[in-house]
């Protein structure tokens, strides 16, 4: 029978909600007294009892296990102050209580994650400022494409994180709705004032439909989706870091604490932190799928399936916070090997687009120019030459429009400085990007 109670119970994981549960109960009790449903004397006794439990929990005391955290706190309250403690549950159900707790928890987690993202963005901006003169290849299809500034690369992730932050802040609006007062599913006949409770708990609005309120987990799914998008972006950055550390690239170094050695190969340093973060993304995606599967096809209103909504939320939130915090430190330690990144721009004919643009500026149709440069690259490959190693005479074999100044357009620094379009990779554009993203951080 003990095993059965453990099976249907949730105390092992929802005890994480103890603090928000007590804060919600304090607000509910104040509302009951304000609307004359309970006396002021009862209010003070209940709140004193709840505060004593909260204080003990914060000092490390462990609450005796019960079916769930809500019942455990109520039972402990009655043990401490007597049967008056049972009045606390007037005009509410565990159905609206648990979803209120989860909303309070998610609100707090969103605030914490947004703060970590802000810190991450500041580190990326500072790193971009420090590397605004570092030139490296930009890739498409993981093939060398065009030279860009390392700062441009870093700011791309800063803007991704900005979208992640905006998604969380938008999600917060839908989390910030109070379901307490919906009771089991139909509301209550007691003359409660839900706006009082909402104000005390910092909720912007109260739910409009009690059936929807107790069964709604959209906010939790949306939150974990937002977390999943952050994890997705981190995996892309992790992959870049893992590639850049590879000796074949050798673009960056990281502090040793973010890497590990091999058990048998003494020469190796493995980018373990980046790999673990990349792996945690799969776990977070699994949390999202778990939530979607739990809610799928559930009839209104509350069903015990919803008891399983909390572990995925807890896991996704703790995993992303840990990943972000590690990432902030890891990027802070990252150093570009400037000579290697610049040397790498000699590979893959990445000045080819600039040569086509050179011809286009002289009124050669771009598609024609594209074909001419394609032939030049093919010629280089056949003759084992780079674009820089061709003579003007060789260029003129393909078009008489080439002049001596073509060689200015083969320099990686010149190419990046030419990309002055808004959002481009020129130093001028990067300085503006940094200014713009700093404005969003304020």
C-alpha positions in Angstrom: 0.0 0.0 0.0 2.9 2.3 0.7 4.2 1.8 -2.8 0.8 2.6 -4.2 0.7 5.9 -2.2 4.2 6.8 -3.5 3.0 5.9 -7.1 0.0 8.3 -7.1 1.8 10.9 -4.9 3.9 13.8 -6.2 5.7 15.0 -3.0 9.1 13.7 -4.3 9.1 16.4 -7.0 6.5 19.0 -6.1 8.1 19.8 -2.8 10.1 22.2 -5.0 7.0 24.3 -4.9 6.9 24.6 -1.1 7.9 28.3 -0.9 5.5 29.5 -3.6 2.7 27.3 -2.1 3.1 29.0 1.2 3.2 32.5 -0.3 0.0 31.6 -2.3 -1.7 30.4 0.9 -0.7 33.5 2.8 -2.3 35.7 0.0 -5.4 33.5 -0.1 -5.8 33.7 3.7 -5.5 37.5 3.6 -8.2 37.6 0.9 -10.5 35.4 3.0 -10.1 37.8 6.0 -10.6 40.9 3.8 -13.9 39.5 2.5 -15.0 38.4 6.0 -15.0 34.7 5.1 -12.7 34.1 8.1 -11.9 36.3 11.1 -8.9 38.5 11.5 -7.8 36.5 14.5 -7.9 33.3 12.4 -6.0 35.1 9.6 -3.1 36.1 11.9 -2.8 32.6 13.4 -2.8 31.0 10.0 -0.3 33.4 8.5 2.0 33.1 11.6 1.9 29.3 11.3 2.7 29.5 7.6 5.5 31.9 8.1 7.0 29.6 10.8 6.9 26.6 8.3 8.5 28.8 5.6 11.3 29.9 8.0 12.0 26.3 9.1 12.1 25.2 5.5 14.5 28.0 4.6 16.8 26.9 7.5 17.0 23.4 6.2 14.2 21.6 8.0 12.5 18.9 5.9 8.8 18.7 5.8 7.3 15.3 6.6 6.3 13.5 3.4 2.6 13.3 2.4 0.8 12.8 -0.9 1.8 16.2 -2.2 3.3 19.4 -1.0 0.0 21.2 -0.6 -1.4 18.6 1.7 1.9 18.3 3.6 1.9 22.0 4.3 -1.7 22.1 5.4 -1.2 19.1 7.7 1.8 20.6 9.2 0.0 23.9 9.7 -2.9 22.1 11.5 -0.3 20.3 13.7 1.2 23.7 14.7 -1.9 25.9 15.2 -4.7 23.4 15.5 -7.9 22.9 13.5 -8.0 26.6 12.6 -5.4 25.7 10.1 -8.1 23.8 8.1 -9.8 27.1 7.4 -7.0 28.1 5.1 -8.4 25.8 2.3 -11.8 27.5 2.3 -12.9 28.6 -1.2 -10.2 26.8 -3.1 -9.2 23.4 -4.4 -5.9 21.7 -4.9 -6.8 22.0 -8.6 -6.5 25.8 -8.7 -3.9 25.8 -6.0 -1.4 23.6 -7.9 -1.7 25.6 -11.1 -1.2 28.8 -9.2 1.9 27.4 -7.6 3.3 26.4 -11.0 2.5 29.8 -12.5 4.3 31.5 -9.7 7.3 29.2 -10.1 7.4 29.8 -13.9 7.2 33.6 -13.4 10.2 33.4 -11.1 12.2 31.2 -13.5 11.5 33.5 -16.5 12.9 36.4 -14.5 16.0 34.5 -13.6 16.6 33.2 -17.1 16.2 36.6 -18.6 18.7 38.0 -16.2 21.2 35.3 -17.2 20.6 36.0 -20.9 21.3 39.7 -20.2 24.6 38.8 -18.7 25.4 36.5 -21.6 24.6 39.2 -24.1 26.9 41.7 -22.3 29.8 39.2 -22.4 29.2 38.6 -26.1 29.1 42.4 -26.8 32.3 42.9 -24.8 34.0 40.0 -26.7 32.8 41.5 -30.0 34.3 44.8 -29.1 37.6 43.1 -28.2 37.7 41.3 -31.6 36.4 43.9 -34.0 39.6 43.6 -36.0 39.7 39.8 -36.2 38.9 38.6 -39.7 37.7 35.0 -40.3 35.9 33.0 -42.9 32.1 33.0 -42.9 30.5 29.8 -44.0 27.5 28.5 -45.9 26.9 24.8 -46.1 30.0 24.7 -43.8 32.1 25.7 -46.8 34.2 28.9 -46.9 31.9 31.6 -48.3 33.0 35.2 -47.6 35.3 36.8 -45.0 33.6 38.4 -42.0 34.7 39.9 -38.7 34.7 37.6 -35.6 32.7 40.3 -33.9 30.0 39.7 -36.5 29.8 36.1 -35.6 29.5 36.8 -31.9 26.8 39.4 -32.4 24.8 37.0 -34.4 24.4 34.9 -31.3 23.7 38.0 -29.2 20.8 38.8 -31.4 19.5 35.2 -31.3 19.5 35.5 -27.5 17.6 38.8 -27.8 14.8 37.0 -29.6 14.9 34.3 -26.9 14.6 36.9 -24.2 11.7 38.6 -26.0 9.9 35.3 -26.4 10.2 34.7 -22.6 9.0 38.2 -21.8 6.0 37.7 -24.1 5.4 34.3 -22.5 5.4 36.0 -19.1 2.3 37.9 -20.0 0.3 34.7 -20.4 1.8 33.1 -17.3 0.9 36.2 -15.3 -2.8 35.3 -14.9 -4.1 34.1 -11.6 -6.2 30.9 -11.6 -6.7 30.8 -7.8 -10.4 31.2 -6.9 -11.5 28.8 -9.7 -11.7 26.1 -7.1 -12.1 22.5 -8.4 -13.6 23.6 -11.7 -16.8 25.6 -11.3 -15.7 28.5 -9.1 -17.0 28.9 -5.5 -20.1 30.2 -3.8 -18.0 32.1 -1.2 -17.9 35.9 -1.7 -14.2 35.9 -2.6 -12.4 38.8 -4.3 -9.9 37.3 -6.7 -8.4 40.7 -7.6 -7.2 41.1 -4.0 -5.3 37.8 -4.2 -3.9 38.7 -7.7 -2.6 42.0 -6.3 -1.0 40.4 -3.3 0.8 37.8 -5.5 1.8 40.2 -8.3 -0.5 38.7 -11.0 -1.6 41.1 -13.7 -4.9 39.5 -14.4 -7.3 36.8 -13.2 -8.5 33.9 -15.3 -11.9 34.3 -17.1 -13.1 30.7 -17.1 -12.7 28.4 -14.2 -12.8 25.2 -16.3 -10.0 26.5 -18.5 -8.1 27.9 -15.5 -7.6 24.6 -13.6 -6.8 22.5 -16.7 -4.7 25.0 -18.6 -1.0 24.1 -19.0 -0.5 26.1 -22.2 1.8 28.5 -20.2 4.0 25.7 -19.1 4.3 24.2 -22.6 5.0 27.7 -24.0 7.7 28.3 -21.3 9.4 25.0 -22.1 9.2 25.8 -25.8 10.9 29.1 -25.2 13.6 27.3 -23.2 13.9 24.8 -26.0 14.6 27.6 -28.5 17.4 28.9 -26.2 18.8 25.4 -26.0 18.6 25.1 -29.8 20.6 28.3 -30.2 23.2 27.1 -27.7 23.7 23.9 -29.6 24.5 25.9 -32.7 27.1 27.9 -30.8 28.5 24.8 -29.2 29.0 23.2 -32.6 30.9 26.3 -33.8 33.1 26.2 -30.6 33.8 22.5 -31.1 34.8 23.0 -34.7 36.8 26.1 -34.0 38.8 24.2 -31.3 39.7 21.4 -33.8 43.3 21.7 -34.9 42.1 21.7 -38.5 40.5 25.1 -37.7 42.5 26.2 -34.7 40.5 29.5 -34.5 40.1 29.7 -30.7 41.4 28.6 -27.3 39.3 28.1 -24.1 40.4 27.9 -20.5 41.3 24.4 -19.5 38.5 24.2 -17.0 36.0 24.1 -19.9 37.8 21.1 -21.5 39.1 17.7 -20.4 41.9 15.4 -21.3 41.7 11.9 -22.8 42.1 8.8 -20.6 44.7 7.4 -23.0 45.7 10.2 -25.4 47.8 12.7 -23.5 47.8 15.3 -26.3 44.0 15.8 -26.4 41.9 18.6 -24.9 38.2 17.9 -25.5 35.6 20.6 -25.5 33.5 18.8 -22.9 31.4 21.7 -21.6 30.3 22.6 -25.2 29.4 18.9 -25.8 27.5 18.5 -22.5 25.5 21.7 -23.3 24.8 20.3 -26.8 23.6 17.0 -25.2 21.4 18.8 -22.6 19.4 20.3 -25.5 18.0 16.8 -26.3 16.9 16.4 -22.7 15.1 19.8 -22.8 13.5 19.0 -26.2 12.3 15.7 -24.5 10.7 17.8 -21.7 8.7 19.7 -24.3 7.5 16.5 -25.9 6.6 15.1 -22.5 4.4 18.1 -21.7 2.7 18.0 -25.1 2.0 14.3 -24.7 0.7 14.7 -21.2 -1.9 17.4 -22.2 -2.8 15.8 -25.5 -6.4 14.7 -25.6 -7.2 15.5 -22.0 -10.9 16.2 -21.4 -11.9 19.2 -19.2 -11.2 19.9 -16.5 -8.5 18.6 -14.1 -7.1 15.1 -14.6 -4.4 13.4 -12.5 -2.2 13.2 -15.6 -1.5 16.9 -15.0 0.4 15.9 -11.9 3.3 14.9 -14.3 3.5 18.4 -15.7 6.0 19.6 -13.1 9.1 17.4 -13.6 9.5 18.5 -17.3 9.2 22.2 -16.3 11.6 21.9 -13.4 14.1 19.9 -15.5 14.0 22.2 -18.5 14.4 25.3 -16.4 17.3 24.0 -14.3 19.0 22.6 -17.3 18.9 25.8 -19.3 20.0 28.0 -16.4 23.0 25.8 -15.8 23.8 25.7 -19.5 23.6 29.5 -19.8 25.7 30.1 -16.7 28.5 27.8 -17.9 28.3 29.3 -21.4 28.7 32.8 -20.0 32.0 31.8 -18.3 33.1 29.7 -21.3 32.7 32.6 -23.8 34.3 35.0 -21.4 37.4 32.8 -21.5 37.4 32.4 -25.3 40.3 33.8 -27.3 40.6 34.1 -31.1 43.9 33.1 -32.7 44.0 36.0 -35.1 46.7 34.8 -37.4 44.9 31.5 -37.9 41.5 33.0 -38.7 43.1 35.4 -41.1 45.2 32.7 -42.8 42.1 30.6 -43.2 40.5 33.3 -45.4 43.1 32.3 -48.1 41.3 29.0 -48.5 38.2 28.3 -50.6 38.4 31.3 -53.0 36.3 33.4 -50.6 37.1 36.6 -52.5 35.2 35.3 -55.5 31.9 37.1 -54.8 33.9 40.4 -54.4 35.4 39.9 -57.9 31.9 39.3 -59.3 30.7 42.5 -57.6 33.8 44.3 -59.0 32.6 43.4 -62.5 28.9 44.3 -61.7 30.0 47.8 -60.6 31.3 48.2 -64.2 27.9 47.4 -65.6 28.6 43.8 -66.4 25.3 41.9 -65.6 25.8 40.1 -62.3 24.8 36.8 -63.7 27.4 37.2 -66.5 30.0 38.3 -63.9 29.1 35.2 -61.8 29.9 33.0 -64.8 33.2 34.8 -65.5 34.4 34.3 -61.9 33.3 30.7 -61.9 35.6 30.1 -64.9 38.4 32.0 -63.1 38.0 29.7 -60.0 38.0 26.6 -62.2 41.2 27.9 -63.9 42.8 28.4 -60.5 41.9 24.9 -59.5 43.4 23.4 -62.6 46.6 25.4 -62.3 46.9 25.0 -58.5 46.8 28.8 -58.0 44.9 31.2 -55.6 43.0 34.3 -56.8 45.9 36.4 -55.4 48.5 34.5 -57.4 46.9 35.3 -60.8 48.4 38.1 -62.9 46.4 40.9 -64.4 47.1 39.3 -67.8 45.5 36.1 -66.6 42.5 38.0 -65.3 42.1 39.8 -68.7 41.8 36.4 -70.4 38.4 36.2 -68.8 37.3 39.9 -69.1 38.9 43.1 -70.4 37.1 44.9 -67.5 39.7 43.9 -65.0 42.2 46.7 -64.1 45.2 46.8 -61.7 42.9 47.8 -58.9 41.3 44.3 -58.9 44.1 43.2 -56.5 42.7 45.6 -53.9 39.5 43.6 -53.9 41.2 40.4 -53.0 42.3 41.5 -49.5 40.1 40.1 -46.7 40.3 43.4 -44.7 39.2 45.4 -47.7 36.4 43.0 -48.5 35.0 43.2 -44.9 35.3 47.0 -44.8 33.3 47.2 -48.1 30.3 45.4 -46.5 28.7 48.7 -45.2 25.1 47.7 -45.7 23.0 47.9 -42.6 23.6 44.7 -40.6 26.7 43.9 -42.6 30.2 42.8 -41.5 32.2 46.0 -42.0 33.7 47.6 -38.9 31.5 50.5 -39.3 28.4 48.3 -39.4 29.6 46.3 -36.4 30.1 49.4 -34.3 26.5 50.4 -35.1 25.3 46.8 -34.2 27.1 47.0 -30.9 25.5 50.4 -30.1 22.0 49.0 -31.0 22.3 45.9 -28.9 23.6 47.9 -26.0 20.5 50.0 -26.2 18.3 46.9 -25.9 20.2 45.8 -22.8 19.5 49.1 -21.1 
